[in-house]
Amino acid sequence: MFDIKWIRERPEEFDAALKKRGLAPHADQLIALDQAVRALQTDLQHLQTQRNEASKAIGEAKRKGEDASDQMAAVAALKDEMAARESEGKAKAQELESFLSTLPNAPLDDVPEGADEAANVCVRSHGSQTEFDFEAKQHFELGEDLGQMDFETAAKLSGARFVVMRKGVARLHRALAQFMLDLHTSEHGYTEVAPPLLVRDHVLYGTGQLPKFAEDNFRTTDGFWLIPTAEVPLTNLVRESIMDEAQLPLRVTALTPCFRLEAGAAGRDTRGMLRQHQFEKVELVSIVEPDQSDAELERMTGCAEQVLQRLGLSYRVMVLSTGDMGFGARKTYDIEVWLPGQKAYREISSCSTCGDFQARRMKARYRPAGAKGTQFVHTLNGSGVAVGRCLIAVMENYQQADGSIAVPDALVPYMGGLTALTPDG
């Protein structure tokens, strides 16, 4: 969420940021709302002063044995007027906050401008695209041929965009998740957390999913939301708190199921498990001092890249344009892995810096060493990486001519020594 004081001081800069996001200018409208809120607050203070003076006059009259009925009537009238102004002020303040809560974050200056993914820029690539001397299959063909990936049964259980995994494929999926967690906790300095999968409204609001994206998420009948990503509970670990500078940076990771009602563009990726309503992801979250957030984004992206490097997968890193970037992000790197079955690069990780955008919504602050006041922390989040998509990448890049799938060396210890997936296991 934006700081209204910053908007008052830099309206042109604010509107320029919105323009980069493809939005109309809103500074004048927001400043007018803010002025109305502050005017009502000033009126309320004046009325309180008048009430205090009238109450004092009542006391003086009573001490002198004089009639104070006029003063008492004035106090009663002031009380009613104050209640009305207070109610109006709260309504205006809520209107202002609601307006601010629907506006996306301002992109950093080095983010490429553009309407959509066509304006994204490749900043680096790693490895060579896997080539075969046979026609590469897609993951769902490989999984179904092995008898270990069952979309038909999943549809009977839950409908479209679900899968039942069995035997070696299910074990490989589990192995990937454990490999990622071990890598991030033992080598990258993240602390593992097992957070709740069900959260309340204010938690989704804190990270920016509410109110704008309510329709993309699953909600229970008693007011809980299923998390769309572990970013939501992990980032909110510091909500409504004041941390000491010595506690930063705070880096946490979690393996969780993720639930998304919106599963991509209609008619796109309907086969297979590239876009599902339920999937697992290893999430990375960092809470840092403001002057460390740019460097932390590079570090976090590098941690996600290490997963793919250890698995021997080819990928490229894209910086997203202003039109393709997420709601709460100031800058985002997408890591796209090569899928030979699709003959295309597809997103497998997204790492973003949000500045103080989420911290303001969560009221998350820290106290700099030796300072009297507090500042908002900066938050970052990234996939480290999406487990299902990593499974797809391994299956397609390690497929063999006979339909079996070789197990990457890094995963063999997690597979109990198994070196290939075959119909038997």
C-alpha positions in Angstrom: 0.0 0.0 0.0 1.2 3.5 -0.8 2.0 6.1 1.9 -0.5 8.9 1.4 2.1 11.4 2.7 4.4 10.3 -0.2 1.6 10.8 -2.7 0.9 14.3 -1.3 4.6 15.3 -1.6 5.2 13.6 -5.0 1.9 13.5 -6.9 3.5 13.6 -10.4 5.9 10.7 -9.5 2.9 8.7 -8.1 0.9 9.2 -11.3 3.9 8.4 -13.4 4.2 5.0 -11.6 0.6 4.3 -12.2 1.0 5.1 -15.9 3.8 2.6 -16.1 1.3 0.1 -14.8 -1.2 1.0 -17.4 -3.5 3.0 -15.0 -5.0 6.4 -15.1 -3.7 9.1 -12.7 -5.3 9.1 -9.3 -3.1 11.5 -7.2 -5.7 14.4 -7.3 -8.5 12.1 -6.2 -6.5 10.5 -3.4 -5.2 13.9 -2.2 -8.7 15.3 -2.1 -9.9 12.3 -0.1 -6.9 12.8 2.3 -7.7 16.5 2.7 -11.3 15.7 3.6 -10.1 13.2 6.2 -7.7 15.7 7.7 -10.3 18.5 7.6 -12.7 16.3 9.6 -10.0 15.5 12.1 -9.3 19.2 12.5 -13.0 19.9 13.0 -13.2 17.1 15.6 -10.3 18.6 17.5 -12.0 22.1 17.5 -15.2 20.6 18.7 -13.4 18.7 21.5 -11.8 22.0 22.6 -15.2 23.7 22.7 -16.6 20.8 24.6 -13.8 20.9 27.2 -14.4 24.7 27.6 -18.2 24.2 28.0 -17.6 21.4 30.5 -15.3 23.7 32.5 -17.9 26.4 32.5 -20.5 23.9 33.9 -18.1 23.1 36.7 -17.6 26.8 37.5 -21.3 27.5 37.4 -22.1 24.7 39.8 -19.4 25.8 42.2 -21.0 29.3 42.2 -24.5 27.8 42.6 -25.6 29.2 39.2 -27.8 27.7 36.6 -25.8 25.6 34.1 -28.6 24.3 32.0 -27.5 26.3 28.9 -23.9 25.1 29.1 -25.1 21.5 29.6 -27.3 21.7 26.5 -24.3 23.1 24.6 -22.2 20.1 25.7 -24.9 17.7 24.7 -25.1 19.3 21.2 -21.4 19.2 20.9 -21.3 15.6 21.8 -23.8 14.8 19.1 -21.9 16.8 16.5 -18.6 15.2 17.5 -20.2 11.7 17.0 -21.4 12.7 13.6 -18.0 14.1 12.6 -16.2 11.1 14.0 -18.4 8.7 12.0 -18.0 10.8 8.8 -14.2 10.8 9.4 -14.0 7.1 9.8 -16.0 6.6 6.6 -13.8 8.9 4.7 -10.6 7.3 6.1 -12.0 3.9 5.1 -12.8 5.1 1.6 -9.2 6.4 1.3 -7.7 3.1 2.6 -9.9 1.0 0.4 -8.9 3.1 -2.7 -5.2 2.7 -1.8 -5.6 -1.0 -1.2 -6.6 -1.6 -4.9 -3.6 0.1 -6.4 -0.5 -1.9 -7.5 3.0 -1.2 -6.3 5.2 1.2 -8.1 7.8 -0.4 -10.3 11.5 0.3 -9.8 13.2 2.5 -12.4 15.1 -0.3 -14.1 11.9 -2.4 -14.7 11.2 -2.5 -18.5 8.0 -0.8 -19.5 5.4 -2.7 -21.5 1.8 -3.9 -21.6 2.5 -7.6 -21.2 5.0 -10.5 -21.3 6.2 -9.5 -24.8 8.1 -6.6 -23.1 10.0 -9.0 -20.6 13.8 -9.0 -21.0 16.1 -11.9 -20.7 19.0 -11.0 -18.3 20.9 -14.3 -18.5 20.6 -18.0 -19.4 22.2 -21.2 -18.2 22.9 -24.5 -19.8 22.0 -25.9 -23.2 18.6 -26.9 -24.4 18.3 -30.7 -24.1 18.2 -32.4 -27.4 17.3 -36.0 -28.2 17.7 -38.3 -31.2 14.0 -39.2 -30.8 10.8 -37.2 -30.6 10.5 -35.8 -27.1 7.3 -36.4 -25.2 5.5 -34.1 -22.8 5.3 -35.0 -19.1 1.8 -36.2 -19.1 2.5 -38.6 -22.0 5.5 -39.9 -20.1 3.6 -40.2 -16.9 0.7 -42.0 -18.4 2.9 -44.4 -20.4 4.6 -45.3 -17.1 1.2 -45.8 -15.5 2.2 -43.4 -12.7 0.4 -40.2 -13.6 -3.4 -40.5 -13.6 -5.5 -37.6 -14.7 -8.7 -39.6 -15.4 -9.0 -40.8 -11.9 -8.2 -37.4 -10.5 -11.0 -35.9 -12.6 -13.4 -38.4 -11.0 -12.3 -37.3 -7.6 -12.0 -33.6 -8.0 -12.6 -32.5 -11.6 -10.2 -30.9 -14.1 -6.7 -29.6 -13.2 -5.8 -32.3 -10.7 -3.6 -35.4 -10.9 -3.0 -38.7 -9.0 0.6 -39.6 -8.9 1.9 -43.1 -8.1 5.0 -45.1 -7.6 8.2 -43.6 -8.9 6.7 -40.3 -10.1 5.1 -39.7 -6.7 8.4 -40.5 -5.0 10.3 -38.3 -7.4 7.9 -35.4 -6.6 8.6 -35.9 -2.9 12.3 -36.2 -3.5 12.4 -32.9 -5.3 10.7 -31.1 -2.4 13.0 -32.6 0.2 16.0 -31.8 -1.9 14.9 -28.1 -2.2 14.3 -27.7 1.5 17.6 -29.3 2.4 19.5 -27.0 -0.1 17.8 -23.8 1.2 18.1 -24.6 4.9 21.6 -26.1 4.9 23.4 -23.9 2.3 21.3 -20.8 1.8 20.6 -19.8 5.3 16.8 -20.1 5.4 14.9 -21.3 8.4 12.3 -24.0 7.7 8.7 -23.1 8.9 5.6 -25.2 8.8 2.8 -22.6 8.6 -1.0 -22.9 8.7 -2.6 -23.6 5.3 -5.9 -21.8 6.4 -5.8 -18.1 7.1 -8.1 -15.2 7.8 -9.0 -12.2 5.7 -6.4 -9.8 7.3 -3.6 -12.2 6.4 -4.4 -12.2 2.7 -4.9 -8.5 2.9 -1.4 -8.1 4.3 0.3 -9.6 1.3 -2.1 -8.0 -1.2 -4.4 -10.9 -2.3 -7.4 -9.1 -0.8 -9.5 -7.3 -1.7 -8.5 -7.3 -5.4 -8.0 -11.0 -6.0 -10.6 -12.6 -3.8 -12.1 -14.4 -6.8 -8.8 -16.2 -7.5 -8.7 -18.0 -4.1 -10.6 -20.8 -2.4 -12.6 -19.8 0.7 -14.2 -22.1 3.2 -17.8 -21.7 4.5 -16.6 -20.5 7.9 -14.4 -17.6 6.7 -11.0 -19.2 6.2 -9.0 -19.0 3.0 -6.8 -21.8 1.6 -3.4 -20.3 1.0 -2.5 -19.6 -2.7 1.2 -19.6 -1.7 3.2 -19.9 1.5 4.3 -16.3 0.9 1.0 -15.4 2.6 1.6 -16.9 6.1 5.4 -16.6 6.0 5.4 -12.9 5.2 2.7 -12.3 7.9 4.9 -13.9 10.6 6.1 -10.3 11.2 2.7 -8.5 11.0 1.9 -6.0 13.7 5.4 -6.3 15.2 8.5 -4.1 15.7 11.7 -6.0 15.1 15.2 -5.1 16.2 17.7 -4.4 13.5 19.8 -7.3 14.8 17.0 -9.7 13.8 17.3 -8.7 10.1 17.6 -10.2 7.6 15.0 -12.8 8.5 14.9 -15.6 5.9 12.3 -18.4 6.1 11.2 -21.2 3.8 8.3 -23.6 3.7 7.0 -26.5 1.7 3.2 -26.3 1.4 0.4 -27.2 -0.8 -1.0 -24.2 -2.7 -4.6 -23.7 -3.8 -5.6 -21.5 -6.6 -9.1 -21.2 -8.0 -7.8 -19.3 -11.0 -5.6 -21.7 -12.9 -4.5 -19.6 -15.9 -6.1 -18.5 -19.2 -9.1 -20.4 -20.3 -8.2 -23.2 -22.6 -4.4 -22.9 -21.9 -2.4 -25.8 -20.5 -5.5 -27.9 -19.9 -3.6 -31.1 -20.2 -1.1 -32.2 -17.7 -0.1 -30.6 -14.4 1.4 -27.3 -15.5 -1.6 -25.3 -14.2 -3.5 -26.9 -11.4 -5.8 -25.9 -8.6 -3.6 -27.7 -6.0 0.2 -27.9 -6.2 3.2 -27.9 -3.9 5.8 -25.2 -3.8 8.9 -24.5 -1.7 8.6 -20.8 -0.9 11.4 -18.3 0.1 10.6 -15.2 2.1 13.0 -12.5 3.2 12.3 -9.6 5.6 15.1 -7.0 5.3 16.2 -3.4 6.0 15.2 -1.1 3.1 18.7 -0.5 1.8 19.2 -4.3 1.5 16.2 -5.2 -0.6 17.8 -4.8 -4.0 20.7 -7.1 -3.1 18.4 -9.5 -1.4 16.4 -9.9 -4.7 19.6 -10.9 -6.5 20.5 -13.3 -3.7 17.1 -14.9 -3.6 17.0 -15.4 -7.3 20.4 -17.0 -7.2 19.1 -19.5 -4.5 16.3 -20.5 -6.8 18.7 -20.9 -9.7 20.9 -23.2 -7.7 18.0 -25.7 -7.6 17.9 -26.0 -11.4 21.7 -25.9 -11.7 22.1 -28.9 -9.3 19.5 -30.8 -11.3 21.3 -30.0 -14.6 18.3 -28.1 -16.1 18.6 -25.4 -18.7 16.9 -22.1 -17.8 16.8 -18.4 -18.5 16.1 -15.5 -16.1 13.6 -12.8 -17.3 13.0 -9.4 -15.7 9.2 -8.8 -16.0 7.8 -5.7 -17.6 5.5 -3.3 -15.8 2.5 -4.9 -17.4 3.4 -8.5 -16.5 4.5 -7.9 -13.0 2.5 -9.0 -10.0 0.3 -6.6 -8.0 2.6 -6.2 -4.9 6.0 -6.3 -6.7 8.4 -3.5 -7.4 10.6 -5.8 -9.5 10.3 -9.5 -10.5 12.6 -12.0 -12.0 10.9 -15.1 -13.6 13.1 -18.2 -14.0 11.9 -20.1 -17.0 13.0 -23.8 -17.4 13.4 -25.5 -20.8 10.8 -28.1 -21.5 11.8 -30.2 -24.5 8.4 -31.9 -24.7 6.8 -28.4 -25.3 9.9 -27.1 -27.0 9.5 -23.9 -24.9 10.7 -22.2 -21.8 8.1 -22.1 -19.0 8.1 -20.3 -15.7 9.2 -22.4 -12.7 10.1 -19.6 -10.2 9.1 -16.0 -9.6 11.2 -13.8 -7.3 10.0 -10.4 -6.3 10.9 -7.4 -4.1 7.9 -5.6 -2.7 9.6 -2.7 -0.9 7.5 -1.6 2.1 4.2 -2.2 0.1 3.2 -5.3 2.1 4.8 -4.1 5.4 2.5 -1.1 5.4 -0.5 -3.3 5.0 0.8 -5.6 7.8 2.1 -2.8 10.0 5.5 -4.6 10.1 8.3 -2.4 11.3 11.9 -2.5 12.7 13.9 -0.2 14.9 17.3 0.8 13.5 20.1 0.5 16.0 20.5 3.7 18.0 17.4 5.3 16.5 14.4 6.5 18.4 11.8 5.9 15.7 10.9 2.9 13.6 10.7 2.2 9.9 8.8 -0.2 7.7 10.7 -3.4 6.8 11.0 -4.5 3.1 9.6 -7.9 2.1 10.6 -10.3 -0.7 9.3 -13.6 -1.8 10.2 -16.2 -4.4 9.6 -19.8 -5.5 12.4 -22.0 -4.5 10.9 -23.7 -6.7 7.5 -24.9 -7.7 7.7 -28.7 -7.1 5.2 -29.8 -9.7 6.8 -27.8 -12.4 10.2 -29.0 -11.4 8.9 -32.6 -11.7 7.7 -31.8 -15.2 11.1 -30.4 -16.1 13.0 -33.4 -14.8 10.7 -35.8 -16.5 10.9 -34.1 -19.9 14.7 -33.4 -19.8 15.6 -36.8 -18.4 13.3 -39.0 -20.6 14.9 -41.9 -22.4 14.1 -43.4 -25.8 12.5 -46.5 -24.1 10.1 -44.2 -22.1 11.9 -44.5 -18.8 13.1 -41.4 -16.9 16.6 -41.2 -15.5 16.9 -39.8 -12.0 19.3 -36.7 -11.7 22.4 -37.5 -9.6 21.3 -34.9 -7.0 18.1 -36.8 -6.4 19.4 -40.4 -6.2 20.0 -40.2 -2.4 16.4 -39.1 -2.0 15.2 -41.9 -4.1 16.8 -44.7 -2.1 19.4 -45.3 -4.8 16.9 -45.6 -7.6 18.4 -44.3 -10.8 15.5 -44.6 -13.3 11.7 -44.6 -13.3 10.3 -47.5 -15.2 6.8 -49.0 -15.3 7.8 -51.3 -12.4 8.7 -48.5 -10.0 
